[in-house]
Amino acid sequence: MKIAYLDCFSGISGDMMVGAFIDAGLPLEKLESEIKKLPLDGYRLSCERVKKNGIDAAKFSVHLEKEQHHRHYSDIRDIIEKSSLKDEVKKMSLSVFAAIAEAEGKVHAIPPEKVHFHEVGAIDSIVDIVGAAIGMDHFRIASVATSPLVTGTGIVKCDHGPMPIPAPATAELLKGVPFAHSEEKFELVTPTGAAIVNVLASSHGEIPPMSIETIGYGAGEKDLHSRPNLLRVFLGEAEHAAGSYEEDTVLVLEASIDDMNPQFFEPLVEELFEAGALDVAMMPLYMKKYRPATLLQVIIPETLKDKAAAIIFRGSTTIGIRSHLAKRSKLRRSERKILTSFGEVRVKEISGPGGIKALRPEYDELKRLSTSTKLSIVQVNLQVQRELMDYMDK
């Protein structure tokens, strides 16, 4: 599995992320051709070699050729959705902007849809965020980890007026991310950089076990007093002593519910999955005075905490939710289609320790085939499993 480790000893910004990817091998020509798929004009891209404290690095820049106007979150979403970029690049880019919109909305007490982007709505910030997603896709990065982030101190000038560092929206985006101030009176972690970390990174801390293939350095604009103004990106393959598995960090929400119609769990679970829950489980339990109850357990990315909690409070009778972070180990898996006697069937290909692989049909596929063939789902499953075993033996 290809992973990226972001060494944020001088913070992170969007242009530093793109510069590090270019230094690691992302061709500027490819980046330019992909960015041109956005319905934007009035800019040009460049990348020059610079030295920060003697370290050679790539300095990526977006040069604006006409006056910029501010955009609402909905405007930026339309720009990205109407482009011909890859779906995965669109998805990553939109997720980063959605995170910024939620953070800005919370800080200014307005709905995310009505957030009026100032600095982040300009072409250079759009290019930085989409460029980071293009780099992720180019290197086929499946997982991102970061070091603890380093921020500056003091006050930064924004369109809203002077703001403390980290700016309020940046601080909101850094929830759950370890960071510490430095003596640099400068905004080392920008809202764009914080949003990229918020959305793309699944863990934070020391560099994970990996076989390093490439290292890229992306330079910031300013020369700092206490450190080189660089973002260092390590790219390589993850290494696990126990076999072929992946690790990430998830948030677990739990609620004990003893006074709710059991039929009401169905719409609640459906809404949680639609909101991005990774898994939802319900377990019987006994509460005080031996009252029978249900333990609702929801596993989600940490960024969805507020959204999932709101759904649980709104869709159930609980008055309290517990939460904790959990490390998750999972076998590597991918999706593919296998030709069977029923036609093409969508299956999961799972890679286990020692290179052992398994093919498992998706439940929705078995249900579809059962309906179309008038066979029971048990019969369909047995036939598909036999054919998958034959396929694996070839």
Secondary structure, DSSP 4 states (H G I P E B T S, - for coil): -EEEEEE-TT-B-HHHHHHHHHHHT--HHHHHHHHTTSS--SEEEEEEEEEETTEEEEEEEEEE-S----EEHHHHHHHHHTS-S-HHHHHHHHHHHHHHHHHHHHHHTS-GGG-EESGGGSHHHHHHHHHHHHHHHHTT--EEEEPPEEE--SEEEETTEEEESSPHHHHHHTTTS-EEE-S--S--B-HHHHHHHHHHEEEESSPPSEEEEEEEEEE-SSPPSSS--EEEEEEEEE--TTSSEEEEEEEEEEEEE-SS-GGGHHHHHHHHHHTT-SEEEEEEEE-GGG-EEEEEEEEE-GGGHHHHHHHHHHHSS-S--EEEEEEEEEEEEEEEEEEETTEEEEEEEEE-GGG-EEEEE-HHHHHHHHHHH---HHHHHHHHHHHHHHHHH-
